[in-house]
Amino acid sequence: MKKPKTKLLFRLRSMETGGVQKVLCDIMKNLPEEKFEIFLLLNMKQGEMLPLIPKNVKVFTLSEGKESFSKNSLIQKAQLAVRRIKLELYNKFPNLIRNTIKIIPDVEVAFTSTEYEALLKSPFKNSKKIGWFHADIRDVGLNEDEKLFVISQLQKMDTAVFVSKQTKNIIKEVYNIDFPNGEVVYNPFEHEIIKEKSNNFEVDFKTDEPVFISLGRLIPRKGNHILVEAHKILIDKGLKHKVYVFGDGQEKENLEILIEKYNLKDSFFIKNPVINPYPYLKKADFYVLPSKSEAYPLVIGEALILEKPIVATNAGGVKEMMDDGINGLIVDYDAEKLALGMEKLLTDKDFVDKVRENNKNAFQRFDNEKIYRHITQILEK
């Protein structure tokens, strides 16, 4: 008799642009369909990445997203208020979710820490509970009590999944807390699709100067302010180059003020995030990651797959993804150290040529088949 498929329910806030959303789409697309019936529960039907959800995934939503809201500001405020009340009701009375999704999942996955509480309050008491953790606990924007609460929630899961060894080990180092139920699962990369999408259209940065590119949310822990500072140091040294940052977030205005203050508007550019950044990444000369905190930054893998020399801060799992002096440079989180790393890429042609040659085979570091087998084993266990 054929074994019935496992009903697998992923839970996520929304599909707004981010590495987590992309990873989840890749995982859902590559899980064996003969083993899993896949569902996705979104708190809000919102985000630029909604079209990337695989066709075989059944999507449930608890509320509408801003894309469907009225452009009239008064009506929009009312719609936001109704949505907030609706989500609060689901939080207070989780049994209401039964009426929304109309399935009984065998496995439920909170794909970010913001969904841990809802998952642990799930009305489906017999489902296996899995929590995915994507961050460095030291820098998640929470106070100490809140951090310990997140850790305690993760401990209650049947399985805790960490996206790098560093994200798991740092909890042991800082709080002396072990996870016997913990698994380390690196984020997968779709090598051929990344390369294919990098050829989707031509990019012209309209400059003969070397171009650094950076992709990611404009939030404090992503360190874009030290990238502006490093760029200023190099410009003052007479090392001409351009920096393009693709992203949006709460720090955008502060960064624009800093760029204006240093008179860098003609060399440091902030662009809106794009669904397909790969043609820009392919065209740029170098990739720069200025983060204070990361877990397992997808964009490092993407830059390596597109053979870019990299200068990155020593954040999260960066050292698990690339080798200092081989694939580029790993530096301390400091504007002057970052500037020195960027300067070497700008001035040492022999080093850059060696890195480009090394990075031709860098994609081999990321074994997707092994990653998907591991994920399948965790979900089936």
Order of alpha helices (4+ residues) and beta strands (2+ residues): beta-alpha-beta-beta-alpha-alpha-beta-alpha-beta-alpha-beta-alpha-beta-alpha-beta-alpha-beta-alpha-beta-alpha-beta-alpha-beta-alpha-beta-alpha-alpha-alpha
